[in-house]
Structure formats: C-alpha cells, structure tokens
C-alpha cells in the first residue's frame, strides 16, 4: 500500500531503498491458506476483498500441491502471484514467481510473518497488503536455498528448528527451547547427527544449531514515519537464486524451520 499523499516519498528516496513504482499486473492471482495463522485470512475476508479488486483468489484445500497450483497459474497467464499465508507458503509461491520472472506479493496471514516484517509490510493489516496488486512499489530481493528448498528470510536447523516444531513452543517459547537444548546437549545426549557443507566446501560436523539468513535485516528507521504501518511492497523475487549452503540432517536428527 502506498503512503498517504502527505507521506509520499520522492523517486530518489525510493531508489535509495531499491524500490521503484510499477504498473499494476493485469492478471494477478492470490493463493489463500484459510487455516494459516489460526484462520487469519478467513477472518479478514481476504479472498472476498481480493476478488473485489479484480484479483483471482484461490482458496487452498487440504492436501493440494501449492507449488503445482502456482505453476499452473503462470501457465494460464498470471503476471503476478501472491500468497496469503505463513512464511513457508510464501516461499513456495515466491519460488514459482521467481522462476517465471514475475512479481510476488506478500499478504501476512501467518502466525509470525517474519518476511512481511523484513520487507516493511504491516503484519497487522492483512487486507491492506492487497493494495500492492493495484498500487505497489517493487523491490528486487535475493532468494536462497538449503538442501534444494527455497527460503526468503532464514532457515534454522537443530535445536531451534526442533523447538518451533513442538506444539508447546507457541505458548512457552523460552521453556520449550531450554528443554530441547537440555535434551540434545545434556551429559547423556548423543552428538547431534547434523553436518553442514558451507559455500567454501568446508564440512562442519555434530552441529547443534545452524542458522542461514538471506537478505540483510533493516534495523534503522523506516524510510518515512508510518512506512512500516502503511507500505506494502510488491516484492519481485530474483530469478537467479543464490545458493548459500547445503545442510544434511540424518534420519531421526534434529528439526528444521525455513522462512
């Protein structure tokens, strides 16, 4: 969503942050996960609001292949893809958009919405993010992969990945993380069965935690006061993915989380 006229930045300001105005897509398609974020997209009426803006909305059913649906949408003529769901679903659709060189729109309808936070999308304004389809700005970002799986923001393997997968993590993050750390790294624990081959070909064995991050985190002030609240960036994922690392987790090893 563009800022209000009083906040409208100049082209040099946009260029400083690698943003540029773009024409709206003619045949945008938005995929909606109605179960993500405890039903956030359904409660906000994202599909209905999208269709009112002329955006084709595809509501996902359990068991559907999201990657295949995204590819089919592009084959049918879609010139922009969006995803209303969690960070994992965003990565799947963004990969399809990057493979075909078309823009990707992030609609923050997941639980944590880390990627939305990094690109400046208001995580609390789910339907406002739809304005990226009709009046957004575009920013080229890097994509990365671990073990051939695309991620946009970061991927965690080991203790943290295992903790996030635990049902207890949402309500007791610190306690769950400490319990899993004690289980994995305690005196009677076996060495973690995880190794990593980095981008220089070096092998690292018996790792407890691996975190791979993609794209810098912006810790400075937003471009304009209110930008993070009101701006929706239609982020066009780079079609040339950057391979950062290859991590191997043995059977029965620690968990992984990708964003």
NUFIMAR-227717 format. One record per residue: x, y, z of N, C-alpha, C in turn; residue in three letters. Coordinates in nm, 2 decimals. Atoms other than C-alpha are relative to their C-alpha. Example, Ala and Ser with C-alpha at 12.3 -4.5 7.8 and 13.67 -1.06 7.14 Angstrom:
<pts>
PT     n_xx     n_yy     n_zz    ca_xx    ca_yy    ca_zz     c_xx     c_yy     c_zz     r
PT     0.09    -0.12     0.00     1.23    -0.45     0.78     0.09     0.12     0.00   ala
PT    -0.09    -0.11     0.00     1.37    -0.11     0.71    -0.08     0.11     0.08   ser
</pts>
This chain:
<pts>
PT     n_xx     n_yy     n_zz    ca_xx    ca_yy    ca_zz     c_xx     c_yy     c_zz     r
PT     0.09    -0.12     0.00     0.00     0.00     0.00     0.09     0.12     0.00   unk
PT    -0.08    -0.12     0.00     0.14     0.34    -0.09    -0.04     0.09     0.12   unk
PT     0.03    -0.09    -0.11     0.16     0.60     0.18    -0.10     0.10    -0.04   unk
PT     0.09    -0.11     0.03    -0.09     0.88     0.21     0.08     0.11    -0.08   unk
PT    -0.07    -0.10     0.08    -0.01     1.18    -0.02     0.10     0.08     0.09   unk
PT    -0.08    -0.08    -0.09     0.14     1.37     0.28     0.14    -0.07     0.02   unk
PT    -0.12     0.08    -0.03     0.40     1.09     0.32     0.07    -0.05    -0.13   unk
PT    -0.05     0.06     0.13     0.46     1.02    -0.05     0.15     0.03    -0.02   unk
PT    -0.14    -0.02     0.01     0.83     0.97    -0.09     0.04     0.04    -0.15   unk
PT    -0.05    -0.04     0.14     1.03     1.11    -0.39     0.06    -0.13    -0.06   unk
PT    -0.07     0.10     0.07     1.19     0.89    -0.65     0.14    -0.03     0.05   unk
PT    -0.14     0.03    -0.06     1.54     0.94    -0.51    -0.01    -0.08     0.13   unk
PT     0.01     0.07    -0.13     1.41     0.82    -0.17    -0.04    -0.15    -0.03   unk
PT     0.04     0.14     0.03     1.25     0.51    -0.33     0.13    -0.07    -0.05   unk
PT    -0.11     0.07     0.06     1.57     0.44    -0.53     0.11    -0.03     0.11   unk
PT    -0.09     0.03    -0.10     1.78     0.46    -0.21    -0.03    -0.14     0.07   unk
PT     0.04     0.12    -0.06     1.59     0.16    -0.07    -0.03    -0.11    -0.11   unk
PT     0.02     0.10     0.11     1.58    -0.02    -0.41    -0.14    -0.03    -0.03   unk
PT     0.14     0.01     0.03     1.21     0.04    -0.45    -0.03     0.08    -0.13   unk
PT     0.04    -0.07     0.12     1.05     0.15    -0.78    -0.15    -0.01    -0.02   unk
PT     0.15     0.01     0.03     0.69     0.23    -0.88    -0.01    -0.10    -0.12   unk
PT     0.03     0.09     0.11     0.54    -0.03    -1.11    -0.15     0.01    -0.04   unk
PT     0.14     0.01     0.05     0.23    -0.07    -1.32    -0.07    -0.12     0.06   unk
PT     0.07     0.11    -0.06    -0.04    -0.29    -1.17     0.00    -0.12    -0.10   unk
PT     0.01     0.12     0.08    -0.05    -0.65    -1.30    -0.14    -0.01    -0.06   unk
PT     0.13     0.02     0.07    -0.33    -0.74    -1.55    -0.07    -0.12     0.04   unk
PT     0.06     0.12    -0.04    -0.39    -1.09    -1.43     0.07    -0.06     0.12   unk
PT    -0.06     0.05    -0.12    -0.28    -1.13    -1.07    -0.08    -0.12     0.06   unk
PT     0.06     0.12    -0.06    -0.35    -1.45    -0.88     0.05     0.00     0.15   unk
PT    -0.03     0.00    -0.14    -0.36    -1.47    -0.50    -0.04    -0.14     0.06   unk
PT     0.03     0.12    -0.07    -0.34    -1.80    -0.31    -0.03     0.03     0.15   unk
PT     0.04    -0.02    -0.14    -0.51    -1.81     0.03    -0.01    -0.13     0.08   unk
PT     0.01     0.11    -0.09    -0.45    -2.05     0.31    -0.09     0.03     0.11   unk
PT     0.10    -0.04    -0.10    -0.76    -2.03     0.52     0.03    -0.05     0.14   unk
PT    -0.03     0.06    -0.14    -0.61    -2.23     0.81     0.13     0.07     0.06   unk
PT    -0.12    -0.06    -0.05    -0.28    -2.03     0.84    -0.03     0.10     0.10   unk
PT     0.02    -0.10    -0.11    -0.24    -1.81     1.15    -0.13    -0.01     0.07   unk
PT     0.13     0.02    -0.06    -0.55    -1.97     1.31    -0.11     0.06    -0.07   unk
PT     0.11    -0.05     0.09    -0.77    -1.86     1.02     0.00     0.15    -0.02   unk
PT    -0.01    -0.15     0.01    -0.64    -1.50     0.99    -0.06     0.05    -0.13   unk
PT     0.05    -0.05     0.13    -0.71    -1.47     0.62    -0.15    -0.02    -0.01   unk
PT     0.14     0.02     0.01    -1.06    -1.62     0.65    -0.07     0.11     0.09   unk
PT     0.07    -0.10    -0.08    -1.15    -1.38     0.94     0.00     0.13    -0.06   unk
PT    -0.01    -0.14     0.06    -1.03    -1.08     0.75    -0.07     0.01    -0.14   unk
PT     0.07    -0.01     0.13    -1.22    -1.18     0.43     0.10     0.03    -0.11   unk
PT    -0.10    -0.04     0.10    -0.90    -1.17     0.22    -0.04    -0.04    -0.14   unk
PT     0.04     0.05     0.14    -1.04    -1.38    -0.07    -0.11     0.09    -0.06   unk
PT     0.11    -0.08     0.05    -1.35    -1.17    -0.09     0.05     0.14    -0.04   unk
PT    -0.05    -0.13     0.03    -1.16    -0.84    -0.07     0.09     0.00    -0.13   unk
PT    -0.08     0.01     0.12    -0.92    -0.96    -0.34    -0.08    -0.01    -0.12   unk
PT     0.09     0.01     0.12    -1.19    -1.06    -0.58    -0.07     0.14    -0.03   unk
PT     0.06    -0.13     0.02    -1.35    -0.71    -0.53     0.10     0.09    -0.07   unk
PT    -0.10    -0.08     0.06    -1.02    -0.57    -0.65     0.04    -0.05    -0.14   unk
PT    -0.04     0.06     0.13    -1.01    -0.79    -0.96     0.11    -0.10     0.00   unk
PT    -0.11     0.10    -0.02    -0.76    -1.03    -0.82    -0.06    -0.14     0.01   unk
PT     0.05     0.14    -0.01    -0.82    -1.40    -0.88     0.05    -0.06     0.13   unk
PT    -0.03     0.06    -0.13    -0.83    -1.57    -0.54    -0.02    -0.15     0.00   unk
PT     0.01     0.15     0.00    -0.76    -1.94    -0.50     0.01    -0.04     0.15   unk
PT     0.00     0.05    -0.14    -0.85    -2.08    -0.16     0.05    -0.14     0.00   unk
PT    -0.06     0.13     0.00    -0.64    -2.38    -0.08    -0.08    -0.09     0.09   unk
PT     0.06     0.11    -0.07    -0.79    -2.71     0.03     0.11    -0.09     0.06   unk
PT    -0.10     0.09    -0.06    -0.61    -2.96     0.25     0.05    -0.10    -0.10   unk
PT    -0.06     0.10     0.09    -0.37    -3.18     0.05     0.03     0.05    -0.14   unk
PT    -0.03    -0.06     0.13    -0.34    -2.95    -0.25     0.15     0.03    -0.01   unk
PT    -0.15    -0.03     0.03     0.01    -2.91    -0.41     0.01     0.15    -0.04   unk
PT    -0.01    -0.14     0.03     0.07    -2.54    -0.38     0.10     0.04    -0.11   unk
PT    -0.10    -0.03     0.11     0.38    -2.54    -0.60    -0.06    -0.03    -0.14   unk
PT     0.06     0.03     0.13     0.19    -2.71    -0.88    -0.11     0.10    -0.03   unk
PT     0.10    -0.10     0.03    -0.10    -2.47    -0.85     0.06     0.13    -0.04   unk
PT    -0.07    -0.13     0.04     0.14    -2.17    -0.87     0.05    -0.01    -0.14   unk
PT    -0.05     0.01     0.13     0.30    -2.31    -1.18    -0.12     0.00    -0.10   unk
PT     0.11     0.00     0.09    -0.04    -2.38    -1.34    -0.06     0.14    -0.02   unk
PT     0.05    -0.14     0.02    -0.15    -2.02    -1.27     0.08     0.08    -0.09   unk
PT    -0.08    -0.08     0.09     0.15    -1.88    -1.45    -0.02    -0.05    -0.14   unk
PT     0.03     0.06     0.13     0.09    -2.12    -1.74    -0.13     0.05    -0.06   unk
PT     0.13    -0.05     0.05    -0.27    -1.99    -1.76     0.00     0.15    -0.02   unk
PT    -0.01    -0.14     0.03    -0.14    -1.63    -1.79     0.01     0.09     0.11   unk
PT    -0.02    -0.09    -0.11    -0.09    -1.49    -1.44     0.13     0.08    -0.02   unk
PT    -0.12    -0.08     0.02     0.15    -1.20    -1.45     0.05     0.05     0.14   unk
PT    -0.04    -0.03    -0.13     0.18    -1.16    -1.07    -0.06    -0.11     0.09   unk
PT     0.05     0.09    -0.10     0.15    -1.41    -0.78     0.01     0.05     0.14   unk
PT     0.00    -0.04    -0.14     0.06    -1.35    -0.42    -0.04    -0.12     0.09   unk
PT     0.03     0.10    -0.09     0.03    -1.56    -0.11    -0.05     0.06     0.13   unk
PT     0.05    -0.04    -0.14    -0.19    -1.50     0.20     0.02    -0.13     0.09   unk
PT    -0.03     0.11    -0.08    -0.04    -1.74     0.45     0.12     0.02     0.08   unk
PT    -0.12     0.00    -0.08     0.26    -1.83     0.66     0.12     0.01    -0.08   unk
PT    -0.12    -0.02     0.06     0.62    -1.78     0.58     0.04    -0.12    -0.09   unk
PT    -0.03     0.12     0.08     0.66    -2.14     0.45    -0.07     0.00    -0.14   unk
PT     0.08     0.00     0.13     0.38    -2.10     0.19     0.05     0.12    -0.08   unk
PT    -0.05    -0.11     0.08     0.52    -1.76     0.09     0.12    -0.04    -0.08   unk
PT    -0.12     0.04     0.07     0.85    -1.92    -0.01    -0.04    -0.09    -0.12   unk
PT     0.04     0.09     0.11     0.67    -2.18    -0.23    -0.05     0.08    -0.11   unk
PT     0.06    -0.08     0.11     0.48    -1.92    -0.43     0.10     0.09    -0.05   unk
PT    -0.10    -0.09     0.04     0.77    -1.68    -0.44     0.10    -0.07    -0.09   unk
PT    -0.09     0.08     0.08     0.99    -1.96    -0.59    -0.06    -0.01    -0.14   unk
PT     0.07     0.01     0.13     0.73    -2.00    -0.87     0.01     0.13    -0.07   unk
PT    -0.01    -0.13     0.06     0.72    -1.63    -0.93     0.14     0.03    -0.05   unk
PT    -0.14    -0.02     0.04     1.10    -1.61    -0.95     0.04    -0.08    -0.12   unk
PT    -0.03     0.09     0.11     1.12    -1.90    -1.18    -0.05     0.05    -0.14   unk
PT     0.06    -0.05     0.12     0.90    -1.72    -1.43     0.02     0.15    -0.02   unk
PT    -0.04    -0.14     0.01     1.03    -1.36    -1.37    -0.12     0.09     0.02   unk
PT     0.12    -0.09    -0.02     0.70    -1.21    -1.24     0.00     0.04     0.15   unk
PT     0.00    -0.04    -0.14     0.63    -1.02    -0.92    -0.07    -0.09     0.10   unk
PT     0.06     0.07    -0.11     0.54    -1.17    -0.59    -0.05     0.09     0.11   unk
PT     0.06    -0.09    -0.10     0.31    -1.01    -0.33    -0.02    -0.08     0.13   unk
PT     0.01     0.07    -0.13     0.33    -1.10     0.04    -0.12     0.06     0.07   unk
PT     0.12    -0.04    -0.08     0.00    -1.09     0.23     0.02    -0.07     0.14   unk
PT    -0.04     0.06    -0.13     0.08    -1.15     0.60    -0.11    -0.07     0.08   unk
PT     0.12     0.07    -0.07    -0.18    -1.41     0.71     0.05    -0.12     0.08   unk
PT    -0.05     0.12    -0.08     0.05    -1.65     0.90     0.01     0.04     0.15   unk
PT    -0.01    -0.02    -0.15     0.15    -1.67     1.27     0.10     0.10     0.03   unk
PT    -0.11    -0.09    -0.04     0.48    -1.49     1.28     0.03     0.10    -0.11   unk
PT    -0.01    -0.09     0.11     0.51    -1.33     0.94     0.14     0.08     0.00   unk
PT    -0.13    -0.06    -0.01     0.89    -1.27     0.96     0.03     0.07    -0.13   unk
PT    -0.03    -0.06     0.13     0.92    -1.20     0.59    -0.07     0.14    -0.02   unk
PT     0.07    -0.12     0.01     0.65    -0.94     0.60     0.06     0.11     0.08   unk
PT    -0.07    -0.10    -0.08     0.83    -0.76     0.88     0.12     0.05    -0.07   unk
PT    -0.12    -0.04     0.06     1.15    -0.75     0.69    -0.02     0.09    -0.12   unk
PT     0.02    -0.09     0.12     1.01    -0.60     0.37    -0.09     0.12     0.03   unk
PT     0.08    -0.12    -0.04     0.80    -0.34     0.56    -0.15    -0.01    -0.02   unk
PT     0.15     0.02     0.01     0.45    -0.49     0.52    -0.05     0.00     0.14   unk
PT     0.07     0.00    -0.13     0.22    -0.42     0.82    -0.06    -0.13     0.03   unk
PT     0.05     0.14    -0.04     0.17    -0.76     0.98    -0.14     0.00     0.06   unk
PT     0.13    -0.01    -0.06    -0.15    -0.63     1.14    -0.11     0.05    -0.10   unk
PT     0.10    -0.05     0.10    -0.32    -0.50     0.82     0.00    -0.10    -0.11   unk
PT    -0.01     0.11     0.09    -0.38    -0.82     0.63    -0.06     0.04    -0.14   unk
PT     0.07    -0.04     0.13    -0.63    -0.68     0.37     0.07     0.12    -0.06   unk
PT    -0.08    -0.11     0.06    -0.42    -0.36     0.33     0.11    -0.04    -0.09   unk
PT    -0.10     0.05     0.09    -0.15    -0.57     0.18    -0.04    -0.03    -0.14   unk
PT     0.05     0.03     0.14    -0.37    -0.64    -0.12     0.02     0.12    -0.09   unk
PT    -0.02    -0.12     0.09    -0.31    -0.28    -0.24     0.13    -0.01    -0.08   unk
PT    -0.12     0.02     0.08     0.03    -0.40    -0.36    -0.03    -0.04    -0.14   unk
PT     0.04     0.04     0.13    -0.15    -0.55    -0.65    -0.05     0.11    -0.09   unk
PT     0.06    -0.11     0.08    -0.31    -0.22    -0.76     0.08     0.13     0.01   unk
PT    -0.07    -0.13    -0.01    -0.07     0.05    -0.64     0.13    -0.02     0.08   unk
PT    -0.11     0.03    -0.08     0.25    -0.10    -0.51     0.13     0.05    -0.06   unk
PT    -0.13    -0.02     0.05     0.62    -0.05    -0.54     0.07    -0.13    -0.01   unk
PT    -0.07     0.13     0.02     0.87    -0.32    -0.65     0.14     0.01     0.05   unk
PT    -0.14     0.01    -0.05     1.19    -0.43    -0.48     0.05    -0.13    -0.04   unk
PT    -0.06     0.13     0.03     1.42    -0.70    -0.61     0.08    -0.05     0.12   unk
PT    -0.06     0.07    -0.12     1.53    -0.94    -0.34     0.07    -0.13    -0.05   unk
PT    -0.07     0.13     0.02     1.76    -1.24    -0.32    -0.09    -0.11     0.05   unk
PT     0.06     0.12    -0.06     1.63    -1.59    -0.27     0.12    -0.09     0.03   unk
PT    -0.10     0.09    -0.04     1.83    -1.87    -0.12    -0.06    -0.14     0.02   unk
PT     0.05     0.13    -0.02     1.81    -2.24    -0.07     0.09    -0.09     0.09   unk
PT    -0.07     0.10    -0.08     1.91    -2.52     0.17    -0.05    -0.13    -0.03   unk
PT     0.05     0.14     0.05     1.90    -2.88     0.05    -0.10     0.01    -0.11   unk
PT     0.09    -0.01     0.11     1.73    -2.76    -0.26    -0.14     0.06     0.03   unk
PT     0.13    -0.06    -0.04     1.44    -2.59    -0.07     0.02     0.15     0.02   unk
PT    -0.01    -0.15     0.01     1.38    -2.22    -0.13    -0.04     0.06     0.13   unk
PT     0.05    -0.08    -0.11     1.36    -1.98     0.16     0.03     0.15    -0.03   unk
PT    -0.01    -0.14     0.02     1.32    -1.60     0.17     0.07     0.08     0.10   unk
PT    -0.05    -0.07    -0.11     1.43    -1.49     0.51     0.11    -0.07     0.08   unk
PT    -0.10     0.08    -0.06     1.61    -1.75     0.71    -0.05    -0.15     0.02   unk
PT     0.03     0.14    -0.03     1.63    -2.12     0.78     0.08    -0.04     0.12   unk
PT    -0.06     0.05    -0.13     1.70    -2.28     1.12     0.00    -0.15     0.00   unk
PT    -0.01     0.15    -0.02     1.82    -2.64     1.17     0.06    -0.02     0.14   unk
PT    -0.05     0.04    -0.13     1.89    -2.81     1.50    -0.10     0.03     0.11   unk
PT     0.08    -0.02    -0.12     1.77    -2.70     1.84    -0.12     0.09    -0.02   unk
PT     0.11    -0.10     0.02     1.57    -2.40     1.73    -0.11    -0.06    -0.09   unk
PT     0.09     0.06     0.09     1.41    -2.59     1.44    -0.09    -0.10     0.07   unk
PT     0.07     0.10    -0.07     1.31    -2.87     1.67    -0.10     0.07     0.10   unk
PT     0.09    -0.07    -0.09     1.16    -2.62     1.93    -0.12     0.06    -0.07   unk
PT     0.11    -0.06     0.07     0.95    -2.44     1.68    -0.10    -0.10    -0.05   unk
PT     0.09     0.11     0.04     0.80    -2.77     1.56    -0.08    -0.06     0.12   unk
PT     0.07     0.05    -0.12     0.69    -2.85     1.92    -0.13     0.07     0.02   unk
PT     0.13    -0.07    -0.03     0.32    -2.78     2.00     0.01     0.09     0.11   unk
PT     0.00    -0.08    -0.11     0.43    -2.63     2.32     0.07     0.14    -0.02   unk
PT    -0.08    -0.12     0.02     0.65    -2.36     2.16    -0.08     0.13     0.00   unk
PT     0.08    -0.12     0.02     0.38    -2.11     2.08    -0.03     0.07     0.14   unk
PT     0.04    -0.06    -0.12     0.28    -2.06     2.44     0.11     0.01     0.10   unk
PT    -0.11     0.00    -0.09     0.61    -2.13     2.61     0.13    -0.01    -0.07   unk
PT    -0.11     0.01     0.09     0.89    -2.04     2.38     0.13    -0.02     0.07   unk
PT    -0.13     0.02    -0.07     1.18    -2.00     2.62     0.01    -0.13     0.07   unk
PT     0.00     0.13    -0.07     1.09    -2.30     2.83     0.02    -0.12    -0.10   unk
PT    -0.01     0.11     0.10     1.05    -2.52     2.52     0.14    -0.01    -0.06   unk
PT    -0.14     0.00     0.06     1.38    -2.41     2.38     0.10    -0.06     0.10   unk
PT    -0.09     0.05    -0.11     1.56    -2.48     2.71    -0.01    -0.15     0.02   unk
PT     0.02     0.14    -0.02     1.41    -2.82     2.75     0.06    -0.08    -0.12   unk
PT    -0.06     0.07     0.11     1.51    -2.92     2.40     0.15     0.01     0.00   unk
PT    -0.15    -0.02     0.00     1.86    -2.78     2.44     0.06    -0.10     0.10   unk
PT    -0.05     0.10    -0.10     1.90    -2.99     2.76    -0.01    -0.14    -0.05   unk
PT     0.02     0.14     0.06     1.77    -3.30     2.58     0.11    -0.03    -0.10   unk
PT    -0.10     0.02     0.11     2.01    -3.25     2.29     0.14     0.01     0.04   unk
PT    -0.14    -0.03    -0.03     2.32    -3.12     2.46     0.03    -0.04     0.15   unk
PT    -0.03     0.05    -0.14     2.29    -3.28     2.81     0.11    -0.10     0.00   unk
PT    -0.12     0.09    -0.01     2.56    -3.51     2.95    -0.03    -0.14    -0.06   unk
PT     0.03     0.14     0.05     2.38    -3.83     2.84    -0.05     0.00    -0.15   unk
PT     0.05    -0.02     0.14     2.28    -3.69     2.49     0.11    -0.05    -0.10   unk
PT    -0.09     0.03     0.11     2.44    -3.82     2.17     0.03     0.12    -0.07   unk
PT    -0.04    -0.12     0.08     2.62    -3.58     1.95    -0.10     0.02    -0.11   unk
PT     0.10    -0.02     0.10     2.37    -3.42     1.71     0.05    -0.05    -0.14   unk
PT    -0.04     0.07     0.13     2.37    -3.61     1.38    -0.03     0.10    -0.11   unk
PT     0.02    -0.10     0.11     2.39    -3.30     1.16     0.13     0.06    -0.04   unk
PT    -0.12    -0.06     0.05     2.66    -3.17     0.94    -0.04     0.11    -0.11   unk
PT     0.02    -0.10     0.10     2.69    -2.87     0.71     0.12     0.02    -0.09   unk
PT    -0.10    -0.04     0.10     2.88    -2.80     0.39    -0.02     0.14    -0.04   unk
PT     0.02    -0.14     0.03     2.94    -2.43     0.36     0.03     0.03    -0.14   unk
PT    -0.02    -0.05     0.13     2.98    -2.22     0.05     0.14    -0.01    -0.05   unk
PT    -0.14     0.02     0.04     3.36    -2.28     0.05     0.03    -0.15     0.00   unk
PT    -0.02     0.14     0.01     3.31    -2.66     0.06     0.05    -0.06     0.13   unk
PT    -0.05     0.05    -0.12     3.42    -2.70     0.42    -0.12    -0.07     0.08   unk
PT     0.10     0.08    -0.07     3.24    -2.96     0.63     0.01     0.03     0.15   unk
PT     0.01    -0.03    -0.15     3.12    -2.89     0.99    -0.10    -0.11     0.05   unk
PT     0.07     0.11    -0.06     3.00    -3.19     1.20    -0.05     0.02     0.14   unk
PT     0.05     0.01    -0.13     2.80    -3.26     1.51    -0.05     0.14     0.05   unk
PT     0.05    -0.14    -0.03     2.62    -2.92     1.50    -0.13    -0.01     0.08   unk
PT     0.13    -0.01    -0.08     2.35    -2.83     1.75    -0.09     0.10    -0.06   unk
PT     0.08    -0.10     0.06     2.23    -2.52     1.57     0.06     0.05    -0.13   unk
PT    -0.05    -0.06     0.12     2.26    -2.39     1.22    -0.11     0.11    -0.04   unk
PT     0.09    -0.10     0.04     2.10    -2.06     1.11     0.06     0.06    -0.13   unk
PT    -0.04    -0.06     0.12     2.12    -1.94     0.75    -0.09     0.12    -0.03   unk
PT     0.08    -0.11     0.03     2.00    -1.59     0.68     0.02     0.05    -0.14   unk
PT    -0.01    -0.05     0.13     1.92    -1.43     0.35    -0.06     0.14     0.00   unk
PT     0.03    -0.15     0.00     1.90    -1.05     0.28     0.02     0.06     0.14   unk
PT    -0.03    -0.07    -0.12     2.01    -0.80     0.54    -0.13     0.04     0.08   unk
PT     0.11    -0.05    -0.08     1.78    -0.72     0.83     0.01     0.15     0.02   unk
PT    -0.01    -0.14    -0.01     1.69    -0.35     0.84    -0.03     0.04     0.14   unk
PT     0.01    -0.04    -0.14     1.75    -0.22     1.19    -0.01     0.15     0.02   unk
PT     0.01    -0.14    -0.01     1.74     0.15     1.10    -0.14     0.05     0.00   unk
PT     0.14    -0.05     0.00     1.44     0.38     1.10    -0.06    -0.02    -0.14   unk
PT     0.07     0.02     0.13     1.18     0.33     0.82     0.03     0.13    -0.09   unk
PT    -0.02    -0.10     0.10     1.20     0.54     0.50    -0.07     0.13     0.04   unk
PT     0.09    -0.11    -0.05     0.92     0.77     0.63    -0.08    -0.05     0.11   unk
PT     0.08     0.04    -0.11     0.74     0.77     0.95    -0.14    -0.06    -0.05   unk
PT     0.13     0.06     0.04     0.44     0.54     0.91     0.02    -0.10    -0.11   unk
PT    -0.02     0.09     0.11     0.61     0.34     0.63    -0.03    -0.14     0.03   unk
PT     0.02     0.14    -0.04     0.61     0.01     0.81    -0.15    -0.03     0.02   unk
PT     0.14     0.02    -0.03     0.25     0.06     0.91    -0.08     0.00    -0.13   unk
PT     0.09    -0.03     0.11     0.12     0.17     0.57     0.05    -0.05    -0.13   unk
PT    -0.06     0.04     0.13     0.35     0.04     0.30    -0.01    -0.15    -0.03   unk
PT     0.00     0.14     0.05     0.30    -0.28     0.11     0.09    -0.01    -0.12   unk
PT    -0.09     0.01     0.11     0.59    -0.37    -0.10    -0.03    -0.13    -0.09   unk
PT     0.02     0.12     0.09     0.52    -0.59    -0.41     0.14    -0.05    -0.04   unk
PT    -0.14     0.04     0.02     0.85    -0.77    -0.39     0.01    -0.10    -0.11   unk
PT    -0.02     0.09     0.11     0.97    -0.93    -0.71     0.13    -0.08     0.03   unk
PT    -0.11     0.08    -0.04     1.19    -1.22    -0.61     0.10    -0.02    -0.12   unk
PT    -0.11     0.01     0.10     1.52    -1.26    -0.80    -0.02    -0.14    -0.07   unk
PT     0.01     0.12     0.07     1.50    -1.52    -1.07     0.13    -0.09     0.00   unk
PT    -0.12     0.07    -0.01     1.86    -1.62    -1.01     0.03    -0.02     0.15   unk
PT    -0.01     0.03    -0.15     1.85    -1.78    -0.66     0.15    -0.02     0.04   unk
PT    -0.13     0.01    -0.05     2.16    -1.76    -0.45     0.02    -0.12     0.09   unk
PT    -0.02     0.13    -0.08     2.28    -2.10    -0.32     0.10     0.04     0.11   unk
PT    -0.09    -0.04    -0.11     2.42    -2.03     0.03     0.06    -0.11     0.07   unk
PT    -0.06     0.11    -0.08     2.47    -2.36     0.20    -0.08    -0.13    -0.03   unk
PT     0.07     0.13     0.00     2.38    -2.73     0.20     0.01    -0.06     0.13   unk
PT    -0.01     0.06    -0.13     2.28    -2.88     0.53    -0.06    -0.14    -0.01   unk
PT     0.04     0.14     0.00     2.23    -3.25     0.59    -0.04    -0.04     0.14   unk
PT     0.05     0.05    -0.13     2.02    -3.39     0.87    -0.03    -0.15    -0.02   unk
PT     0.02     0.14     0.01     2.03    -3.76     0.93    -0.13    -0.04     0.05   unk
PT     0.13     0.06    -0.05     1.73    -3.98     0.99    -0.01     0.01     0.15   unk
PT     0.01    -0.01    -0.15     1.60    -3.91     1.34     0.07     0.11     0.06   unk
PT    -0.08    -0.11    -0.05     1.81    -3.60     1.36    -0.09     0.12     0.05   unk
PT     0.08    -0.12    -0.05     1.70    -3.25     1.47    -0.08     0.06    -0.11   unk
PT     0.10    -0.06     0.10     1.43    -3.04     1.31     0.06     0.11    -0.08   unk
PT    -0.04    -0.11     0.09     1.44    -2.76     1.06    -0.12     0.09    -0.01   unk
PT     0.11    -0.09     0.02     1.24    -2.45     1.01     0.05     0.10    -0.11   unk
PT    -0.04    -0.09     0.10     1.25    -2.23     0.70    -0.10     0.11    -0.02   unk
PT     0.09    -0.11     0.01     1.11    -1.89     0.64     0.04     0.07    -0.13   unk
</pts>
